[in-house]
């Protein structure tokens, strides 16, 4: 969860800076498209008809591609942190009537030029990429059709 979302509780905000909640991102990715996506999600969450917003973020390492690292493997601790090739962010909202809406994005960890909607992907495809399941235990509606094909992105 981005620190900018944490305006309620100081403790929650401090938890966004734990190493377990961090993953290295390229500066031109983080400060541009990724930042735009996180800002768009905050605007979505602020919509009057949105009751709850849930966000799942996953680092992606593509098989067959070299993984670069940051850190100094030559120091006493030998710490090298792998830099993900991409990130997946899945956004689930519930409106005031209990209707669920789902969007999933896959974005390479590099400078990106396209509109955010261009990075929408099938949630099922994203699950295959990371080897996990998203939102399977959510009650209140069948997400199968939405996992197959994402809706158009919300208006920003």
C-alpha positions in Angstrom: 0.0 0.0 0.0 1.5 3.4 -1.0 2.4 5.6 1.9 0.2 8.3 0.4 -2.8 6.2 1.2 -2.0 6.1 4.8 -3.5 9.2 6.3 -5.4 7.6 9.1 -3.0 5.7 11.3 0.7 6.5 11.9 1.4 2.9 12.7 -0.1 1.7 9.4 1.9 4.4 7.5 5.2 3.3 9.2 4.5 -0.3 8.1 4.6 0.7 4.4 8.4 1.3 4.9 9.2 -2.2 6.2 11.5 -4.2 4.0 8.9 -6.9 3.7 6.7 -4.4 1.9 9.3 -3.2 -0.6 10.5 -4.3 -3.9 13.1 -2.4 -6.1 11.7 -0.4 -9.0 13.4 1.5 -11.7 13.2 5.2 -11.0 11.5 6.1 -14.3 8.9 3.4 -13.7 8.2 4.2 -10.1 8.0 8.0 -10.5 6.0 7.8 -13.7 3.6 5.1 -14.7 3.6 3.2 -11.4 3.0 6.5 -9.6 0.1 7.3 -12.0 -1.5 3.9 -11.4 -1.3 4.3 -7.6 -2.7 7.8 -7.9 -5.6 6.5 -10.1 -6.3 3.8 -7.5 -6.5 6.5 -4.8 -9.0 8.4 -6.9 -11.0 5.3 -7.5 -11.1 4.6 -3.8 -12.4 8.2 -3.2 -15.4 7.7 -5.5 -18.6 8.1 -3.6 -20.1 4.8 -4.8 -16.9 2.8 -3.9 -17.3 1.2 -0.4 -14.0 -0.8 -0.3 -10.9 -1.0 -2.4 -8.5 -3.9 -2.1 -5.1 -4.0 -3.9 -2.7 -6.9 -4.4 0.8 -6.2 -5.8 3.2 -8.9 -7.0 6.8 -8.7 -8.2 7.4 -10.7 -11.4 10.5 -12.5 -12.5 10.3 -13.9 -16.0 11.8 -17.3 -16.6 14.7 -17.2 -19.1 15.6 -13.6 -18.4 18.6 -12.5 -16.5 17.9 -11.1 -13.0 19.8 -8.1 -12.0 20.5 -7.2 -8.4 21.3 -4.2 -6.3 23.5 -4.3 -3.3 27.1 -5.1 -2.7 27.8 -8.8 -2.8 31.4 -8.1 -1.8 30.5 -6.6 1.6 30.5 -8.6 4.9 26.9 -9.5 4.6 26.9 -10.4 0.9 23.4 -8.9 0.4 22.1 -8.7 -3.2 18.5 -7.8 -3.8 16.9 -9.1 -7.0 15.2 -6.5 -9.2 11.8 -7.7 -10.6 11.3 -7.7 -14.4 7.8 -6.4 -13.9 4.9 -5.9 -11.4 1.3 -7.0 -11.3 -1.3 -5.0 -9.5 -4.8 -6.3 -9.1 -7.5 -4.0 -7.9 -10.8 -5.2 -6.5 -13.6 -2.8 -5.5 -17.0 -3.3 -3.8 -19.6 -0.7 -4.4 -22.3 0.4 -1.9 -24.7 -2.3 -3.4 -22.1 -5.1 -2.9 -21.2 -5.3 -6.6 -17.5 -6.3 -7.2 -15.3 -4.9 -10.0 -11.9 -6.2 -10.8 -8.9 -4.8 -12.8 -5.5 -6.3 -13.1 -2.4 -4.6 -14.6 1.0 -6.0 -15.7 3.7 -3.5 -16.1 7.4 -4.0 -17.0 9.8 -2.4 -14.5 11.0 0.2 -17.0 10.0 3.6 -18.4 6.5 3.1 -19.9 4.8 5.4 -22.4 1.3 3.9 -23.0 -1.9 4.9 -21.3 -2.6 2.9 -18.1 -5.5 1.0 -19.7 -3.0 -0.5 -22.2 -1.5 -2.5 -19.3 -4.8 -4.2 -18.3 -4.5 -8.0 -18.5 -6.6 -11.0 -17.7 -6.5 -11.8 -14.0 -6.2 -15.5 -14.9 -3.2 -14.7 -17.1 -1.6 -12.7 -14.3 -2.2 -15.6 -11.9 -0.3 -17.9 -14.3 2.6 -15.5 -14.5 3.1 -15.4 -10.7 1.9 -18.9 -9.9 -0.8 -17.9 -7.5 -4.5 -17.3 -7.2 -6.1 -13.8 -6.7 -9.3 -13.2 -4.9 -10.5 -16.8 -4.8 -12.0 -16.6 -1.3 -13.9 -13.4 -1.9 -17.7 -13.8 -1.2 -20.4 -11.6 -2.6 -20.1 -12.3 -6.3 -18.7 -14.5 -9.0 -15.5 -13.0 -10.3 -15.0 -15.7 -13.0 -16.1 -13.5 -15.9 -14.1 -10.5 -14.6 -11.0 -12.7 -14.2 -11.2 -13.7 -17.9 -11.4 -10.2 -19.2 -11.0 -6.9 -17.3 -13.5 -4.1 -17.6 -12.3 -0.9 -19.1 -10.4 1.2 -16.7 -12.4 3.6 -14.4 -12.5 7.3 -15.3 -9.7 9.2 -13.6 
